[in-house]
Amino acid sequence: MNEREALTQGLAELHMGFPQAVENLVHFSDLLLEKNKVMNLTAVTEPMEVVTRHFLDCAAAGAMLGLEGRTLVDVGCGAGFPGMPLALLAPGLQVTLLDSLGKRIRFLNDCIAEIGVPNAVAVHARAEEFAVAHREQFDLATSRAVARMNVLAELSLPLVKVGGVFAAMKSTGCDGELREAGQAIRLLGGEVEAVHDYHVPLTDVTQRLVVVRKVKPTPGKYPRPFRKISAAPL
């Protein structure tokens, strides 16, 4: 099975995607692996691993969120996960890829231009600074294994509209981390709506999606500067 066949099979299992999405994902994989030779973007170095460990993992999480017609900010997107695959799989989703490292953002904007992804933009900014001008503007915020939940909640929930969702992609071993973050989530205007354990197609891997609903506005003093967030998490 090659990467196109694997993508087609895995996405069919998730009821996601279309033929051009498969081609665009393969194109993104090619660009990622080529750039990874000179820039540390991912520990994954084989095309089939990109399919399973990156694309199908992100797609499986996205399949539970309802993406079309919504706005999403990917906080600390790194090499573009999960936001870039979700933009390629859901053309009606408007995606903002947010990262504090300029070279990653330049790479992603180059990919967006070369592949042709009109529903995605990559922005070089820290999440707590981006929130100043984009407070409560997004239907969805997502992040993939960037930091602990209490830190992620403070970086992400201020960006989400009341009624919207912060969805954190985590491992199944995050129970203690989630308990630790309970007070922070409530303080920031959220409540844990669901914890979904999901199977990644074509693998024996189970991952977890923590869905936090924004039920009231985040107090204006949050997010704090990152040095305060990291020194004294909520």
C-alpha positions as CSV (number, residue, x, y, z in Angstrom):
1,M,0.0,0.0,0.0
2,N,1.4,3.4,-0.9
3,E,0.6,6.7,0.8
4,R,-2.2,7.7,-1.6
5,E,-3.9,4.3,-1.1
6,A,-3.4,4.5,2.7
7,L,-4.9,8.0,2.8
8,T,-7.8,7.0,0.7
9,Q,-8.6,4.0,2.9
10,G,-8.1,5.8,6.2
11,L,-10.1,8.9,5.2
12,A,-12.9,6.6,3.9
13,E,-13.0,5.0,7.3
14,L,-13.5,8.4,8.8
15,H,-16.0,9.6,6.2
16,M,-13.7,12.5,5.3
17,G,-11.9,13.9,2.3
18,F,-12.2,13.8,-1.5
19,P,-9.8,12.9,-4.3
20,Q,-8.1,16.4,-4.5
21,A,-7.7,16.4,-0.7
22,V,-5.6,13.2,-1.0
23,E,-3.4,14.7,-3.7
24,N,-3.0,17.9,-1.7
25,L,-2.1,16.0,1.5
26,V,0.5,14.0,-0.4
27,H,1.9,17.3,-1.9
28,F,2.1,18.7,1.7
29,S,3.9,15.5,2.9
30,D,6.4,15.9,0.1
31,L,7.1,19.5,1.0
32,L,7.3,18.7,4.7
33,L,9.8,15.9,4.3
34,E,11.9,17.8,1.9
35,K,12.1,20.8,4.2
36,N,12.7,18.6,7.1
37,K,16.1,17.7,5.7
38,V,17.3,21.2,6.5
39,M,14.9,22.3,9.3
40,N,13.7,20.4,12.4
41,L,10.0,20.2,11.6
42,T,9.1,16.6,12.6
43,A,10.6,13.5,13.9
44,V,8.7,11.6,11.3
45,T,10.8,10.9,8.2
46,E,8.9,8.3,6.1
47,P,5.9,9.2,3.9
48,M,3.7,6.4,5.3
49,E,4.4,7.6,8.9
50,V,3.4,11.1,7.9
51,V,0.1,9.6,6.7
52,T,-0.7,7.6,9.9
53,R,1.0,9.6,12.7
54,H,0.1,13.0,11.3
55,F,-2.6,13.1,8.7
56,L,-4.9,10.3,9.9
57,D,-4.5,11.3,13.5
58,C,-5.5,14.9,12.8
59,A,-8.3,13.8,10.5
60,A,-9.7,11.4,13.2
61,A,-9.8,14.2,15.7
62,G,-11.3,16.7,13.2
63,A,-14.0,14.2,12.2
64,M,-15.5,14.7,15.7
65,L,-15.6,18.5,15.6
66,G,-17.9,19.6,12.7
67,L,-15.6,21.8,10.7
68,E,-17.4,23.1,7.6
69,G,-18.4,26.8,7.8
70,R,-16.4,27.5,10.9
71,T,-13.3,29.4,11.9
72,L,-10.4,27.6,13.6
73,V,-7.1,28.8,15.2
74,D,-4.4,26.2,15.6
75,V,-2.4,27.3,18.7
76,G,1.3,26.4,18.5
77,C,0.8,24.7,15.2
78,G,4.5,23.7,14.7
79,A,4.8,22.1,11.3
80,G,1.1,22.6,10.7
81,F,-0.7,20.0,12.8
82,P,-3.6,19.7,13.1
83,G,-4.6,22.9,11.2
84,M,-3.0,22.2,7.8
85,P,-4.6,18.7,7.3
86,L,-7.9,20.0,8.5
87,A,-7.8,23.0,6.1
88,L,-7.0,20.5,3.2
89,L,-9.8,18.1,4.3
90,A,-12.5,20.8,4.9
91,P,-12.5,23.6,2.3
92,G,-15.3,25.4,4.2
93,L,-13.2,25.7,7.3
94,Q,-11.2,28.9,7.7
95,V,-7.9,28.1,9.4
96,T,-5.4,30.3,11.1
97,L,-2.1,28.6,11.8
98,L,-0.4,30.3,14.8
99,D,3.2,29.8,15.9
100,S,5.9,31.8,17.6
101,L,8.7,30.5,15.4
102,G,9.0,32.6,12.2
103,K,10.8,29.9,10.1
104,R,7.9,27.5,10.6
105,I,5.4,30.1,9.6
106,R,7.4,31.0,6.5
107,F,7.5,27.3,5.6
108,L,3.7,27.0,6.1
109,N,2.9,30.1,4.0
110,D,5.1,28.7,1.2
111,C,3.1,25.5,1.4
112,I,-0.2,27.3,1.4
113,A,0.9,29.3,-1.7
114,E,2.4,26.3,-3.6
115,I,-0.5,23.8,-2.9
116,G,-3.2,26.5,-3.2
117,V,-5.0,26.5,0.1
118,P,-7.3,29.6,0.1
119,N,-8.9,28.8,3.4
120,A,-5.6,28.8,5.5
121,V,-3.2,31.5,6.6
122,A,-0.1,31.2,8.8
123,V,0.6,33.9,11.4
124,H,3.9,34.5,13.2
125,A,2.8,35.5,16.8
126,R,2.7,34.3,20.4
127,A,-0.9,33.2,21.3
128,E,-1.1,35.5,24.3
129,E,-0.2,38.5,22.0
130,F,-2.4,37.4,19.2
131,A,-5.3,37.3,21.6
132,V,-5.1,41.1,22.1
133,A,-6.5,41.8,18.7
134,H,-8.4,38.6,18.1
135,R,-10.1,38.0,21.4
136,E,-13.1,35.6,21.2
137,Q,-13.2,35.6,17.4
138,F,-12.9,31.9,16.6
139,D,-15.5,29.1,16.6
140,L,-12.7,26.6,17.4
141,A,-9.3,26.6,18.9
142,T,-7.1,23.5,18.7
143,S,-3.7,22.4,19.8
144,R,-1.8,19.1,19.5
145,A,0.5,18.1,22.4
146,V,2.0,21.6,22.8
147,A,1.8,22.0,26.5
148,R,-0.1,20.9,29.6
149,M,-3.8,21.5,29.6
150,N,-3.8,24.3,32.2
151,V,-1.3,26.2,30.0
152,L,-3.1,25.4,26.8
153,A,-6.4,26.5,28.2
154,E,-5.0,30.0,29.1
155,L,-3.5,30.4,25.6
156,S,-6.5,29.1,23.7
157,L,-9.8,29.8,25.5
158,P,-9.4,33.6,25.2
159,L,-9.5,33.2,21.4
160,V,-12.7,31.3,21.4
161,K,-16.2,32.8,21.0
162,V,-18.7,32.0,23.8
163,G,-20.5,28.9,22.6
164,G,-17.3,27.8,20.7
165,V,-14.9,25.0,21.5
166,F,-11.3,24.5,22.5
167,A,-10.2,21.0,21.4
168,A,-6.9,19.6,22.7
169,M,-5.3,16.5,21.1
170,K,-3.8,14.5,23.9
171,S,-2.6,11.0,24.7
172,T,-4.9,8.6,26.6
173,G,-2.7,9.0,29.7
174,C,-3.7,12.7,30.3
175,D,-6.2,12.0,33.2
176,G,-4.1,13.6,35.8
177,E,-3.3,16.6,33.6
178,L,-7.0,17.1,32.9
179,R,-7.8,17.0,36.6
180,E,-5.0,19.5,37.3
181,A,-6.5,21.9,34.7
182,G,-10.1,21.8,36.0
183,Q,-9.9,25.1,37.9
184,A,-8.1,26.9,35.1
185,I,-10.7,25.8,32.6
186,R,-13.5,27.0,34.8
187,L,-11.8,30.3,35.6
188,L,-11.2,31.0,31.8
189,G,-14.9,30.5,31.0
190,G,-14.9,26.8,29.8
191,E,-16.2,23.5,30.9
192,V,-15.1,20.1,29.8
193,E,-17.9,18.8,27.5
194,A,-16.5,15.5,26.4
195,V,-13.4,13.3,26.4
196,H,-13.2,11.2,23.3
197,D,-10.7,8.3,22.9
198,Y,-10.4,7.6,19.2
199,H,-8.7,5.0,17.0
200,V,-6.2,6.3,14.3
201,P,-7.1,4.4,11.1
202,L,-4.5,1.9,9.8
203,T,-2.7,1.8,13.2
204,D,-3.2,0.2,16.6
205,V,-2.9,3.7,18.2
206,T,-5.6,5.2,20.4
207,Q,-5.5,9.0,21.1
208,R,-7.7,11.4,23.0
209,L,-9.5,14.6,22.1
210,V,-10.5,16.8,25.1
211,V,-13.4,19.0,24.1
212,V,-13.9,22.2,26.2
213,R,-17.0,24.3,25.6
214,K,-16.7,28.1,26.1
215,V,-19.7,28.9,28.3
216,K,-18.9,32.5,29.4
217,P,-16.4,35.2,28.4
218,T,-12.8,34.8,29.6
219,P,-11.9,37.5,32.2
220,G,-10.0,40.4,30.6
221,K,-6.8,39.8,32.5
222,Y,-6.2,36.5,30.7
223,P,-4.1,35.4,28.9
224,R,-1.2,36.7,31.0
225,P,2.3,37.1,29.5
226,F,3.8,33.7,28.8
227,R,6.5,34.0,31.4
228,K,3.8,34.4,34.0
229,I,1.7,31.5,32.5
230,S,4.8,29.2,32.6
231,A,6.0,30.3,36.0
232,A,2.6,30.1,37.7
233,P,0.1,28.1,35.7
234,L,-3.5,28.5,36.8
